[in-house]
Amino acid sequence: MTAPAQTDDLASLEAGLDALETHDVDRTPWWRRALASAWPPAAAVALLLLVWELVYRAGVKPTYALPSPADVGLVVLDQLRDGTLVSAIGTSVERGGLGFLIALAIGTPLGLLVGRVRTVRRGIGPILSGLQSLPSVAWVPAAIIFFGLGETAIYAVVLLGAVPSIANGMVSGIDQVPPLFLRVGRVLGARGLASARHVLLPAVLPAYLGGLRQGWAFSWRSLMAAELIVSSPELGLGLGQLLDQGRLLSDMSLVFAGILGILVVGIAVELCLFAPLERRVLRRRGLLVGT
Amino acid sequence: MTLLDTRNDRPGTALPAVRLTGVSKRFGSGPTVLDDIDLDVQQGEFVCLLGASGCGKSTLLNLVAGLDAPTVGSVEVPGGRAALMFQEAALLPWLTAAQNVELALRLRGVGKRARRERAGELLELVRLRDAGAKRVHELSGGMRQRVAMARALAQDAGVLLMDEPFAALDAITRDVLHEELVRIRASQSLTVLFVTHNVREAVRLGDRVVLLSSRPGRVAKQYAVDIAQPRRIESPEVAALSVAITDDLRAEIRRHGGQS
C-alpha cells in the first residue's frame, strides 16, 4: 500500500461521507411563499367583515354606534382623499419612528451595561423588568404635569415604554450567549473589545432584534396612549388625536378609520421591517426550520 | 509495549513542547482535581491522555491552554500558545466555514489578503476547500470538526490540544477523522495532546498513552505505542494494547467503589 494511493483513498472516502451527510436546502420561490402565507389572513379578514355586516344587519346597535363596513370604508376613502388620514399617519409615524430611534440609542448601551456589569445589573435590572410590565399610559399624567401639553410629553411616554424593552432584549441576549462561544473567543485570542465585536455582539443579535421588535410595538402603543390624551390645537394631528376627535364628534366611522390606520402601520412595520430582518438573521444561522 | 518512567526525559533532545512540573489544581476550597502531575510532551509527539470521569483531563488541557492557572506547580509551553479543540466544533454560526478560519487569523493580526489565502490553504488541507462559503448549519458533524481543526491550525500555535474532539461523532466518521488527523499531524509535524476516554482511540492515535487516575487526577501509568502508522483501530496490535490498558483503567476505577 503506497502512501499517495492511500491518501487518495481517504480523500474519496471523505468526499463520499460529506456528500451523504449534507443535504441541499430546498428553496421555494418567494412569490409562492408570499401567496401561501397571504391567503389565510386574507380569508380571516373577509370572514370578520362578513360577521360585522351580519351583526350590523341584525340591528343589534343603532347605526351611529355600529356603522356598516361599507360606511366605514366610505369615511376612510373620504379621509384619504382630503389627506387627513394620510397626514395623521405621517405625523404619528414620524413621532413613533423618532421616539423609537431615541429609545434605541438609549436602550442599547443601557442593556449592554446591565448585561455585562454585575453591580449595575443588581441595581437597575429589577427596575428595568418592572418598568416593562408597567403600562406606559400610566406615565401620561406625570408627563403632562412635568413637561406640559406638548411633544416632549409624548416623547417621554414613548421612551418610558420602549427603552426597557430594548434594554431587556439586550440583557436576555447576553444571558443566552453560549459560554462555549466566549470560551472559543478566548482560545482564539479575543480579549476585551475584540471579543465584544467578534463574539458577544454577533451572538446577541437575534435576541437583540427580538427586543427591538418589542421596543417598536411598545413605542407605537405608548404613542397612541399619549396622543389620545395629550392633544392641543398647537400639536400636529396624529392618529391618536384623530381617534379622540372621532370620540368628541361621536363619529364611530372616524374612530374606526383611526383604529384601522393604527393597525395598518403596526402590521406594515412588522411585515416590511422586523419580520424580514429577523428571518434573515435566523436563516443565516440555521435557526429557522422550513420556510 | 514498554512501560515508561513518568518523566519522558531523553538526553540530548531540545526543549519539550509542553512541560508540566508538579502541577496541582483545586477550585476554591473544593477537592483536589489534579495532584502533582509531571508530564512532558516532546516536539512532534502525539500524547493521549486517558482516564475515567473525574480524572481532570479537561482541567489539565485548560491549564496548558492558558485558560486557567495551576494552584501549585508550573505549566510551560516553550513555543508560546497552544490551540484548543473541543468536543463540540464550536464554530460561530453567524460566520461561514472560511470566515471561522479567518477569524483565528484576524485575531492574530494577519492582513486581509494573507488571511484569505491561508484560510483557503487550511480548508484545502482538511479537504473542505469547496465548503468555504457554507454556513455552519449546512455542514455535517464531521465537516464541522474538520473546519474546527483548520481553525485550530490557523492559530499556528505549535501545540494542538484536543478535548475529546471526536466523541460526539458517529463511528464511521470518527474512523475517517482519525485517519485524517494522523495524516495532517504528519504533514504539519504537529505536537498533539489528545484527551479521550476511549482506550482504542488513544491507542489508534497516540505515540504515547498516559493513564490518569481519578479524584484526584494523577499520572497512573504510561504506555509507549510501538505500532507503526498507518494503524487501524480494528487491528490485533491495537486491540492487544487496548486490552492491557483497559485492565489497568478498570483497576483504577475499582479503587473508587469502596468494596475493597
Interface residues (C-beta under 8 A of the other chain):
Chain A: Q6 T7 L10 A11 L13 E14 A15 L17 D18 E21 T22 V25 L180 F181 R183 V184 R186 V187 L188 G189 A190 A194 H198 V199 P202 A203 L205 V281 R284 R285 G286 L287
Chain B: A65 L67 R81 A83 L84 F86 E88 A90 L92 P93 W94 L95 L103 A104 R106 L107 R108 R127 L128 A131 R135 V136 H137 E138 L139 S140 G141 G142 M143 R151 Q155 I172 T173 V176 E179 E180 R183 P230
